[in-house]
Amino acid sequence: MKKISLIKNGLIVLLLFSGMLVAQPDKKAEKLLKSVVDKTASYENLKADLSYTMVNKEMDINEKKSGIIYVKGDSYRIEMEGQVIISDGSTVWTYLAESEEVMVSEVDESDETISPNKILTSYDKNYKAKFDSDGKYKNSDFKLINLKPNDGKQFEKLSLLVNEKTLEIENFSVYDKSGNVFTYYIINMEPNLNLPENTFTFKTEDYPDVEVIDMR
């Protein structure tokens, strides 16, 4: 069964894709992106409403979901329509309410995965940032930044829509080699909250009928 992590294969972080040709870096785009990421990384923690779409035009797929994301350092928690994905930075628990099972796996540290905390709070200079010249919006504060890696990766590119004035990520999209586009919309972000201690751990005693599938 596939792991999920703010993205395919692992929701839900920063930059893992492929490209035969790498665009020259745009210093202004890199500076803006770094400012956005640095601001988000400065928070002790954050909570945001999350809207997700997965589109594949060739296969006529248009899937939509909504939920909530919590991030603190290397840890994150995503609650999305019958599914809860939790990571404490070393372990990932994926709980499926309908089947009452939780899959337990180790965090994949390879650069082939994307996780929400990486997207929101880290910046990797191995990826080239460039403004999208076609990204025109009624709100002139919105800037679309495309990111491509130096080397071939599992994903083709990552695009981030950022607010230049507030230095916040509005949404980000991951484009994979199968023609899938995964887009996550960050809504109503709230930083520095008093979160419960168990926010980023899964306690089986809280789910007495859960089946544990240990994939470690």
C-alpha positions as CSV (number, residue, x, y, z in Angstrom):
1,M,0.0,0.0,0.0
2,K,1.3,3.5,-0.8
3,K,2.6,5.8,1.9
4,I,1.1,9.2,1.8
5,S,2.8,12.4,2.9
6,L,1.3,15.8,1.7
7,I,2.1,14.3,-1.6
8,K,2.3,11.1,-3.4
9,N,4.6,8.5,-1.9
10,G,5.2,9.6,1.4
11,L,1.8,14.7,2.5
12,I,3.1,15.6,2.7
13,V,8.6,19.0,1.4
14,L,11.4,20.8,-0.1
15,L,12.0,19.9,-3.7
16,L,12.3,16.6,-5.5
17,F,11.7,16.3,-9.2
18,S,13.3,15.8,-12.5
19,G,14.3,17.7,-15.6
20,M,16.6,17.0,-18.5
21,L,17.2,20.8,-18.9
22,V,17.7,23.0,-15.9
23,A,16.7,26.6,-16.2
24,Q,19.2,29.3,-15.1
25,P,18.4,30.4,-11.5
26,D,16.5,33.6,-11.0
27,K,18.1,35.4,-8.1
28,K,15.0,37.4,-7.3
29,A,12.8,34.3,-7.3
30,E,15.3,32.5,-5.0
31,K,15.5,35.5,-2.7
32,L,11.7,35.7,-2.4
33,L,11.3,31.9,-1.9
34,K,14.0,31.9,0.8
35,S,12.3,34.8,2.6
36,V,8.9,33.0,2.5
37,V,10.5,29.7,3.8
38,D,12.5,31.5,6.5
39,K,9.4,33.2,7.8
40,T,7.5,30.0,8.1
41,A,10.4,28.1,9.6
42,S,10.7,30.8,12.3
43,Y,7.3,29.7,13.8
44,E,7.4,27.3,16.8
45,N,4.5,25.4,15.1
46,L,1.7,26.1,12.7
47,K,-1.8,24.9,11.8
48,A,-3.6,25.5,8.5
49,D,-6.7,24.4,6.7
50,L,-5.7,22.3,3.7
51,S,-7.4,21.7,0.3
52,Y,-6.0,19.0,-2.0
53,T,-6.5,18.1,-5.6
54,M,-5.0,15.4,-7.8
55,V,-5.5,15.8,-11.5
56,N,-4.5,13.6,-14.4
57,K,-6.0,15.0,-17.6
58,E,-5.1,11.9,-19.7
59,M,-6.8,9.5,-17.3
60,D,-9.7,12.0,-16.6
61,I,-9.0,12.1,-12.9
62,N,-9.9,15.1,-10.8
63,E,-9.9,14.2,-7.1
64,K,-10.6,16.7,-4.4
65,K,-10.2,16.5,-0.6
66,S,-9.9,18.9,2.4
67,G,-8.5,18.7,5.8
68,I,-6.1,20.2,8.4
69,I,-2.3,20.2,8.6
70,Y,-0.1,20.8,11.7
71,V,3.7,21.3,11.5
72,K,6.3,21.5,14.1
73,G,10.0,21.2,13.1
74,D,10.4,17.8,11.5
75,S,7.0,16.6,12.7
76,Y,3.6,17.0,11.0
77,R,0.0,15.8,11.2
78,I,-2.5,15.7,8.4
79,E,-6.2,15.0,9.0
80,M,-8.0,14.5,5.7
81,E,-11.4,12.8,5.2
82,G,-11.1,9.5,7.0
83,Q,-7.3,9.5,7.0
84,V,-4.8,10.7,9.5
85,I,-1.1,10.9,8.7
86,I,1.3,11.6,11.6
87,S,5.1,11.9,11.7
88,D,7.3,12.6,14.7
89,G,10.3,13.1,12.5
90,S,11.4,9.4,12.5
91,T,8.2,7.4,12.3
92,V,5.1,7.8,10.1
93,W,1.7,6.5,11.0
94,T,-1.0,6.4,8.4
95,Y,-4.4,5.7,9.9
96,L,-7.4,4.7,7.8
97,A,-10.6,5.1,9.8
98,E,-12.8,3.0,7.4
99,S,-10.7,-0.1,7.7
100,E,-9.5,0.6,11.2
101,E,-5.9,0.0,10.4
102,V,-2.7,2.0,10.9
103,M,0.4,1.5,8.7
104,V,3.7,2.3,10.5
105,S,6.8,3.1,8.6
106,E,10.1,4.9,9.0
107,V,10.6,8.4,7.6
108,D,12.2,8.2,4.1
109,E,15.2,10.4,4.3
110,S,16.1,10.1,0.6
111,D,15.7,13.1,-1.6
112,E,13.1,11.2,-3.7
113,T,10.3,12.1,-1.2
114,I,8.4,15.2,-0.4
115,S,6.9,15.9,3.0
116,P,4.8,18.9,4.2
117,N,7.4,20.2,6.6
118,K,10.1,20.3,4.0
119,I,7.9,22.3,1.6
120,L,6.9,24.8,4.2
121,T,10.0,25.2,6.3
122,S,13.2,24.3,4.3
123,Y,15.1,25.6,1.3
124,D,17.5,23.5,-0.8
125,K,19.9,25.4,-3.1
126,N,20.3,22.3,-5.2
127,Y,17.0,23.3,-6.9
128,K,16.7,26.2,-9.3
129,A,14.0,28.8,-8.7
130,K,12.5,30.8,-11.5
131,F,9.5,33.1,-11.8
132,D,6.8,31.7,-14.2
133,S,6.3,34.4,-16.8
134,D,2.7,33.1,-17.4
135,G,1.8,33.4,-13.8
136,K,-0.3,36.6,-14.0
137,Y,-2.9,37.2,-11.3
138,K,-5.4,40.0,-10.4
139,N,-3.6,40.3,-7.1
140,S,-0.2,41.6,-8.1
141,D,1.3,40.4,-4.8
142,F,1.0,36.8,-6.0
143,K,4.1,35.3,-7.7
144,L,4.4,31.9,-9.2
145,I,7.8,30.2,-8.7
146,N,8.8,27.1,-10.5
147,L,11.5,24.8,-9.1
148,K,13.6,22.3,-10.9
149,P,16.5,20.1,-9.6
150,N,20.0,19.9,-10.9
151,D,19.7,16.1,-11.4
152,G,16.9,13.8,-12.6
153,K,14.4,13.0,-9.8
154,Q,11.1,11.2,-9.3
155,F,9.2,14.5,-10.0
156,E,9.4,16.8,-12.9
157,K,8.9,20.1,-11.1
158,L,7.4,21.9,-8.1
159,S,5.5,25.1,-8.4
160,L,4.7,27.5,-5.5
161,L,2.3,30.4,-5.5
162,V,3.5,32.9,-2.9
163,N,2.3,36.2,-1.6
164,E,5.2,38.6,-2.0
165,K,3.6,41.1,0.5
166,T,2.8,38.7,3.4
167,L,5.6,36.2,2.6
168,E,3.2,33.2,2.8
169,I,2.8,30.2,0.5
170,E,-0.7,30.2,-1.0
171,N,-0.4,26.8,-2.7
172,F,2.1,24.4,-4.1
173,S,1.9,21.8,-6.9
174,V,4.0,18.7,-7.5
175,Y,4.2,17.3,-11.1
176,D,5.3,13.7,-11.4
177,K,6.4,11.7,-14.4
178,S,3.1,9.9,-14.8
179,G,1.2,13.1,-15.6
180,N,-0.3,13.5,-12.1
181,V,-0.5,17.0,-10.6
182,F,-0.9,17.2,-6.8
183,T,-1.9,20.6,-5.6
184,Y,-2.1,21.7,-1.9
185,Y,-3.8,25.0,-0.9
186,I,-2.7,26.4,2.4
187,I,-5.7,28.3,4.0
188,N,-6.0,30.3,7.2
189,M,-2.5,29.6,8.6
190,E,-2.2,30.0,12.4
191,P,1.3,30.0,13.9
192,N,2.6,29.5,17.4
193,L,-0.3,27.6,18.9
194,N,-0.5,25.7,22.2
195,L,-0.8,22.2,20.7
196,P,-1.4,19.1,22.8
197,E,1.7,16.9,23.5
198,N,0.3,14.0,21.5
199,T,-0.4,15.9,18.3
200,F,2.6,14.3,16.5
201,T,2.3,10.7,17.8
202,F,-0.1,7.9,17.3
203,K,-1.3,6.1,20.4
204,T,-2.8,2.7,19.7
205,E,-4.5,2.7,23.1
206,D,-6.7,5.5,21.8
207,Y,-7.9,3.2,19.0
208,P,-8.6,-0.2,20.8
209,D,-9.8,-1.9,17.6
210,V,-7.1,-0.7,15.3
211,E,-5.0,-3.2,13.3
212,V,-1.3,-2.3,13.3
213,I,0.6,-3.0,10.0
214,D,4.3,-2.5,10.8
215,M,6.2,-1.9,7.5
216,R,9.5,-1.0,9.2
